[in-house]
Amino acid sequence: MTREAFDAELKELRESLLRLAALVESQIQAALNALRKRDRAAAESVRSEDQELNEIFRQIRERSFLVIATQQPVARDLRNLMGVIYIASELERMGDYAVRIARLTGTLLELPDHLLRTEFGIMGELAIQQVHDILDALIEQNEVRAREVAARDDEIDRLYHRVFDDLIREVADGGGAADETLRGVTLMLVAHNLERIGDRVTNVAEDIVFLETGQVVELG
């Protein structure tokens, strides 16, 4: 493979990666909208569209491994290909968390309607903004911005621990009512998946730093 052909392959892989990232951002937004609006159809749509996301991820991974196996790239070329694989894996996991939130929304829809805690809206908006900003850092190939995005994960973690502790107390004070217990546990899982999206964004930030500098860093 010539230098020009390799660069064209890498360009197409990066374009596919950005398409995957945009779809993940859309899926997270849709899952949170379904949760807030108690929209069963929207939740089901998130689950069905996960197949497209998984297919893009599969294509990126297989194409990257094929280039590595056939061309045996070294130095920065290999780093770029491995970076694409790492980031695609993290994005695919974020998509899984969106699907889990959609499934948990289905569980909540079987229970009496209760006002959703404001922290869920805040955590959701923070998570969406994190995904959006890390996508910008990826497009710009900007490792400084990636570090800045990762540094904001502490706020999601703080809200998660507060919500989790409050829900534990609510379940304990609920007198063992089945609906209240199920609702509390389900919301704990929603909060956990939102928190994990933030963690995956941090991992992508680390991958961007690796791509641009060759340094392996811990930003969490």
C-alpha positions as CSV (number, residue, x, y, z in Angstrom):
1,M,0.0,0.0,0.0
2,T,1.4,3.4,-1.0
3,R,1.6,6.3,1.4
4,E,-1.3,8.0,-0.4
5,A,-3.5,4.8,-0.2
6,F,-2.7,4.4,3.6
7,D,-3.6,8.1,4.3
8,A,-6.9,7.6,2.4
9,E,-7.7,4.5,4.5
10,L,-7.0,6.4,7.7
11,K,-9.1,9.3,6.5
12,E,-12.0,7.1,5.8
13,L,-11.6,5.4,9.2
14,R,-11.6,8.7,11.0
15,E,-14.7,9.8,9.1
16,S,-16.5,6.6,10.1
17,L,-15.4,7.2,13.7
18,L,-16.9,10.7,13.6
19,R,-20.1,9.3,12.2
20,L,-20.2,6.8,15.1
21,A,-19.6,9.5,17.6
22,A,-22.4,11.6,16.2
23,L,-24.8,8.7,16.4
24,V,-23.8,7.9,20.0
25,E,-24.5,11.5,20.9
26,S,-27.9,11.3,19.3
27,Q,-28.7,8.1,21.0
28,I,-27.9,9.4,24.5
29,Q,-30.0,12.5,23.8
30,A,-32.9,10.4,22.6
31,A,-32.7,8.0,25.6
32,L,-32.8,10.9,28.1
33,N,-35.7,12.5,26.2
34,A,-37.6,9.2,26.5
35,L,-36.8,9.1,30.2
36,R,-38.0,12.6,30.9
37,K,-41.1,12.4,28.8
38,R,-42.0,8.8,29.7
39,D,-42.1,8.1,26.0
40,R,-42.2,4.3,25.3
41,A,-42.0,4.7,21.5
42,A,-38.9,6.9,21.8
43,A,-37.2,4.4,24.2
44,E,-38.0,1.5,21.7
45,S,-36.4,3.6,18.9
46,V,-33.2,3.9,20.9
47,R,-33.0,0.2,21.3
48,S,-33.7,-0.6,17.6
49,E,-31.2,2.0,16.3
50,D,-28.4,0.4,18.3
51,Q,-28.0,-2.1,15.5
52,E,-26.8,0.6,13.2
53,L,-24.3,1.8,15.8
54,N,-23.0,-1.7,16.3
55,E,-22.6,-2.2,12.6
56,I,-20.5,1.0,12.2
57,F,-18.3,-0.1,15.1
58,R,-17.8,-3.6,13.6
59,Q,-16.8,-2.1,10.2
60,I,-14.3,0.3,11.9
61,R,-12.7,-2.5,13.9
62,E,-12.5,-5.0,11.1
63,R,-11.1,-2.4,8.6
64,S,-8.5,-1.2,11.1
65,F,-7.3,-4.7,11.9
66,L,-7.2,-5.5,8.2
67,V,-4.9,-2.6,7.6
68,I,-2.7,-3.5,10.6
69,A,-2.5,-7.1,9.5
70,T,-1.7,-6.5,5.8
71,Q,0.5,-3.4,6.1
72,Q,2.2,-3.9,9.5
73,P,2.4,-0.1,10.2
74,V,4.8,1.2,12.8
75,A,5.3,4.3,14.8
76,R,2.7,7.0,14.4
77,D,0.8,5.1,11.7
78,L,0.2,2.2,14.1
79,R,-0.7,4.6,16.9
80,N,-3.3,6.3,14.7
81,L,-4.9,3.0,13.8
82,M,-4.9,1.7,17.5
83,G,-6.3,5.1,18.6
84,V,-9.2,4.7,16.2
85,I,-10.0,1.2,17.5
86,Y,-9.8,2.3,21.2
87,I,-12.0,5.3,20.6
88,A,-14.6,3.3,18.6
89,S,-14.7,0.8,21.4
90,E,-15.4,3.5,24.0
91,L,-18.1,5.0,21.8
92,E,-19.8,1.7,21.3
93,R,-19.9,1.2,25.1
94,M,-21.5,4.7,25.4
95,G,-24.2,3.5,23.0
96,D,-24.8,0.5,25.1
97,Y,-25.4,2.7,28.1
98,A,-28.0,4.7,26.1
99,V,-29.8,1.4,25.3
100,R,-29.7,0.4,29.0
101,I,-31.3,3.8,30.0
102,A,-34.0,3.2,27.3
103,R,-34.7,-0.3,28.7
104,L,-34.8,1.1,32.3
105,T,-37.3,3.7,31.1
106,G,-39.5,0.8,29.9
107,T,-39.4,-0.5,33.5
108,L,-40.3,2.9,35.0
109,L,-43.3,3.1,32.6
110,E,-44.8,0.1,34.3
111,L,-44.8,1.9,37.6
112,P,-46.9,4.9,38.9
113,D,-45.7,8.2,37.5
114,H,-43.4,10.2,39.9
115,L,-41.6,13.5,39.4
116,L,-38.1,12.7,38.2
117,R,-35.4,14.2,40.4
118,T,-33.7,17.3,39.0
119,E,-30.3,15.7,39.3
120,F,-31.2,13.3,36.5
121,G,-31.8,16.2,34.1
122,I,-28.5,17.9,35.2
123,M,-26.5,14.7,34.9
124,G,-28.0,14.0,31.5
125,E,-27.2,17.4,30.1
126,L,-23.7,17.2,31.5
127,A,-23.2,13.8,29.9
128,I,-24.5,15.0,26.6
129,Q,-22.3,18.1,26.7
130,Q,-19.3,15.9,27.6
131,V,-19.9,13.7,24.6
132,H,-20.4,16.7,22.3
133,D,-17.2,18.4,23.5
134,I,-15.1,15.3,23.3
135,L,-16.4,14.9,19.7
136,D,-15.2,18.4,19.0
137,A,-11.8,17.6,20.5
138,L,-11.6,14.5,18.3
139,I,-12.5,16.5,15.1
140,E,-9.9,19.2,16.0
141,Q,-7.3,16.6,17.1
142,N,-6.9,18.8,20.1
143,E,-5.4,17.0,23.1
144,V,-5.5,20.2,25.3
145,R,-9.2,20.4,24.9
146,A,-9.6,16.7,25.5
147,R,-7.9,17.1,28.8
148,E,-10.2,20.0,29.7
149,V,-13.3,17.9,28.9
150,A,-12.0,15.0,31.1
151,A,-11.5,17.3,34.0
152,R,-15.2,18.1,34.1
153,D,-16.2,14.5,34.9
154,D,-16.0,15.2,38.6
155,E,-19.3,17.1,38.5
156,I,-21.2,14.1,37.1
157,D,-19.5,11.8,39.7
158,R,-20.6,14.2,42.5
159,L,-24.2,14.2,41.4
160,Y,-24.2,10.5,40.9
161,H,-23.1,9.8,44.5
162,R,-25.6,12.2,45.9
163,V,-28.5,10.7,43.9
164,F,-27.4,7.2,44.7
165,D,-27.2,7.9,48.5
166,D,-30.6,9.6,48.4
167,L,-32.2,6.7,46.6
168,I,-30.8,4.2,49.0
169,R,-32.4,6.2,51.9
170,E,-35.7,6.4,50.0
171,V,-35.8,2.6,49.4
172,A,-35.0,2.0,53.0
173,D,-37.8,4.4,54.1
174,G,-40.3,3.0,51.7
175,G,-41.5,0.3,54.0
176,G,-40.7,-2.5,51.6
177,A,-43.4,-1.5,49.0
178,A,-42.6,-3.4,45.9
179,D,-43.3,-0.5,43.5
180,E,-41.1,1.9,45.4
181,T,-38.3,-0.5,45.8
182,L,-38.3,-1.3,42.0
183,R,-38.5,2.4,41.2
184,G,-35.6,3.2,43.5
185,V,-33.4,0.4,42.2
186,T,-34.2,1.3,38.5
187,L,-33.3,4.9,39.0
188,M,-30.0,3.9,40.7
189,L,-29.2,2.0,37.5
190,V,-30.1,5.0,35.3
191,A,-27.8,7.2,37.4
192,H,-25.1,4.5,37.2
193,N,-25.3,4.4,33.4
194,L,-25.1,8.2,33.1
195,E,-22.0,8.2,35.4
196,R,-20.4,5.5,33.2
197,I,-21.0,7.6,30.1
198,G,-18.9,10.3,31.8
199,D,-16.2,7.8,32.6
200,R,-16.1,6.6,28.9
201,V,-15.7,10.2,27.8
202,T,-12.6,10.4,30.0
203,N,-11.3,7.3,28.4
204,V,-11.8,8.9,24.9
205,A,-9.9,12.0,26.1
206,E,-7.0,9.7,27.1
207,D,-7.1,8.1,23.7
208,I,-7.0,11.5,22.0
209,V,-3.9,12.5,24.1
210,F,-2.4,9.1,23.0
211,L,-3.2,9.8,19.4
212,E,-1.7,13.3,19.4
213,T,1.3,12.9,21.7
214,G,2.1,9.1,22.0
215,Q,1.7,9.5,25.7
216,V,-0.4,7.1,27.9
217,V,-2.0,9.2,30.5
218,E,-4.6,8.8,33.4
219,L,-7.1,11.6,33.3
220,G,-9.7,10.2,35.7
